[in-house]
Amino acid sequence: MSAIAGIEARIAAALERIEAALAAHAAARSAAPSAAPSAAPSAARGGGDGAAEAVAALEARLEEERVANAQLTERVRAIREKQDRTVAELERRVRALQDQLAARAAEAERLRRVNDALRGEAAALRAAALAGAVSPADIDRAMAAELAAVTAAQAADRAEVAAILADLAPLAEEPADA
């Protein structure tokens, strides 16, 4: 952004120089009619080309400043386009990261609930075992809770691997010399 401000300052300075040159040229022209009678004899002797040379020099400088202004304007446009593309890409990446974060938070919550259920079933199975009354239904519930916990852990692992692969994919596509 500071590069754009610098370029804009250079453009403004160039325009001020152009304006000053035009004002000087206009002042020289307005002074020329009053000096014309005295300049006529010198023009007859071949010395009246000074004003024409000054005008030509000013016009050349004006054209140079216009070209410089056009180049700077093009550079500013290119910088802004690049900045807009960069901002759009960063916004896209932020949205993707937010989506990943939401998915991981949901998976973590699911994993927490399943683990809480597993802890509850394990505690119930321990209490039944201490009481000497372990029924096959208690064992089935404990095994189902453990299976759900293992399934949830695997889903969390798969989500983490997918996120890592998604982060690595752009790196694999970059050219080697970058």
C-alpha positions as CSV (number, residue, x, y, z in Angstrom):
1,M,0.0,0.0,0.0
2,S,2.9,2.4,0.7
3,A,4.2,1.8,-2.9
4,I,0.8,3.0,-4.2
5,A,1.0,6.1,-2.0
6,G,4.6,6.8,-3.2
7,I,3.5,6.5,-6.9
8,E,0.5,8.7,-6.3
9,A,2.8,11.3,-4.7
10,R,5.2,11.2,-7.7
11,I,2.2,11.6,-10.1
12,A,1.0,14.6,-8.1
13,A,4.5,16.2,-8.1
14,A,4.7,15.6,-11.9
15,L,1.4,17.3,-12.4
16,E,2.5,20.2,-10.3
17,R,5.6,20.6,-12.4
18,I,3.5,20.5,-15.6
19,E,1.2,23.1,-14.2
20,A,4.1,25.4,-13.3
21,A,5.7,25.0,-16.7
22,L,2.4,25.8,-18.4
23,A,2.0,28.9,-16.2
24,A,5.6,30.0,-17.1
25,H,4.8,29.4,-20.7
26,A,1.6,31.5,-20.5
27,A,3.5,34.3,-18.7
28,A,6.1,34.2,-21.4
29,R,3.5,34.5,-24.1
30,S,1.7,37.4,-22.3
31,A,5.0,39.2,-22.0
32,A,6.0,38.5,-25.6
33,P,3.4,40.9,-27.2
34,S,4.7,43.9,-25.2
35,A,8.3,43.0,-26.1
36,A,7.4,42.3,-29.7
37,P,8.4,45.7,-31.1
38,S,11.9,45.5,-29.5
39,A,12.2,41.8,-30.5
40,A,11.4,42.5,-34.1
41,P,14.8,43.9,-35.0
42,S,16.6,41.0,-33.2
43,A,14.3,38.6,-35.0
44,A,15.4,40.2,-38.3
45,R,19.0,39.5,-37.2
46,G,18.2,35.9,-36.5
47,G,18.0,36.0,-32.7
48,G,14.3,35.5,-32.1
49,D,14.3,31.7,-31.9
50,G,14.8,31.7,-28.1
51,A,11.1,31.8,-27.3
52,A,10.4,29.1,-29.8
53,E,13.1,26.9,-28.3
54,A,11.7,27.5,-24.8
55,V,8.2,26.6,-26.0
56,A,9.6,23.4,-27.7
57,A,11.5,22.5,-24.6
58,L,8.5,23.0,-22.4
59,E,6.3,21.0,-24.7
60,A,8.9,18.2,-24.7
61,R,9.0,18.2,-20.9
62,L,5.2,18.2,-20.9
63,E,5.1,15.2,-23.2
64,E,7.8,13.4,-21.0
65,E,5.7,14.1,-17.9
66,R,2.6,12.8,-19.7
67,V,4.4,9.6,-20.6
68,A,5.7,9.2,-17.0
69,N,2.3,9.9,-15.7
70,A,0.8,7.2,-17.9
71,Q,3.5,4.7,-16.9
72,L,2.9,5.5,-13.2
73,T,-0.9,5.2,-13.6
74,E,-0.4,1.8,-15.3
75,R,1.9,0.7,-12.5
76,V,-0.7,1.8,-9.9
77,R,-3.4,-0.1,-11.7
78,A,-1.2,-3.3,-11.9
79,I,-0.4,-3.0,-8.2
80,R,-4.0,-2.6,-7.3
81,E,-5.0,-5.6,-9.4
82,K,-2.3,-7.7,-7.8
83,Q,-3.4,-6.5,-4.4
84,D,-7.0,-7.3,-5.1
85,R,-6.1,-10.8,-6.3
86,T,-4.0,-11.4,-3.2
87,V,-6.7,-10.2,-0.9
88,A,-9.3,-12.4,-2.7
89,E,-6.9,-15.4,-2.3
90,L,-6.3,-14.7,1.4
91,E,-10.1,-14.3,2.0
92,R,-10.7,-17.7,0.3
93,R,-8.0,-19.3,2.4
94,V,-9.5,-17.8,5.6
95,R,-12.9,-19.1,4.7
96,A,-11.4,-22.6,4.1
97,L,-9.6,-22.5,7.4
98,Q,-12.7,-21.4,9.2
99,D,-14.6,-24.3,7.6
100,Q,-11.9,-26.7,8.7
101,L,-11.9,-25.3,12.2
102,A,-15.7,-25.7,12.4
103,A,-15.5,-29.3,11.2
104,R,-12.7,-30.1,13.7
105,A,-14.7,-28.5,16.5
106,A,-17.8,-30.5,15.7
107,E,-15.7,-33.7,15.5
108,A,-14.0,-32.9,18.8
109,E,-17.4,-32.4,20.4
110,R,-18.6,-35.7,19.0
111,L,-15.5,-37.5,20.2
112,R,-16.0,-35.9,23.7
113,R,-19.6,-37.2,23.9
114,V,-18.6,-40.7,22.8
115,N,-15.7,-40.8,25.3
116,D,-18.1,-39.6,28.1
117,A,-20.5,-42.4,27.2
118,L,-17.6,-44.9,27.1
119,R,-16.4,-43.7,30.6
120,G,-20.0,-44.1,31.9
121,E,-20.3,-47.7,30.5
122,A,-16.9,-48.6,31.8
123,A,-17.9,-47.3,35.3
124,A,-21.1,-49.2,35.2
125,L,-19.3,-52.4,34.1
126,R,-16.8,-52.0,36.9
127,A,-19.6,-51.5,39.5
128,A,-21.4,-54.6,38.2
129,A,-18.2,-56.6,38.3
130,L,-17.5,-55.5,41.9
131,A,-21.1,-56.5,42.8
132,G,-20.5,-59.9,41.0
133,A,-23.4,-59.3,38.7
134,V,-22.0,-58.7,35.2
135,S,-24.6,-59.5,32.7
136,P,-24.1,-60.0,29.0
137,A,-26.1,-56.9,28.3
138,D,-23.7,-54.8,30.4
139,I,-20.8,-56.2,28.4
140,D,-22.6,-55.5,25.1
141,R,-23.2,-51.9,26.1
142,A,-19.6,-51.4,27.1
143,M,-18.4,-53.0,23.9
144,A,-20.8,-50.8,21.8
145,A,-19.5,-47.6,23.6
146,E,-15.9,-48.7,23.0
147,L,-16.6,-49.3,19.4
148,A,-18.3,-45.9,19.0
149,A,-15.2,-44.3,20.7
150,V,-12.8,-46.1,18.3
151,T,-15.0,-45.1,15.3
152,A,-15.0,-41.5,16.4
153,A,-11.3,-41.4,17.0
154,Q,-10.8,-42.9,13.5
155,A,-13.0,-40.2,12.0
156,A,-11.1,-37.5,13.8
157,D,-7.8,-39.0,12.4
158,R,-9.2,-39.1,8.9
159,A,-10.3,-35.4,9.2
160,E,-6.9,-34.4,10.4
161,V,-5.2,-36.3,7.5
162,A,-7.5,-34.7,5.0
163,A,-6.7,-31.2,6.4
164,I,-3.0,-31.9,6.2
165,L,-3.3,-33.1,2.6
166,A,-5.3,-30.0,1.7
167,D,-2.6,-27.8,3.2
168,L,0.1,-29.8,1.3
169,A,-1.6,-29.8,-2.1
170,P,-0.8,-26.2,-3.0
171,L,2.8,-26.8,-2.0
172,A,3.1,-29.8,-4.3
173,E,1.7,-27.7,-7.2
174,E,4.3,-24.9,-6.8
175,P,7.2,-24.8,-9.3
176,A,10.5,-26.1,-7.9
177,D,12.4,-22.9,-8.5
178,A,9.9,-20.7,-6.5
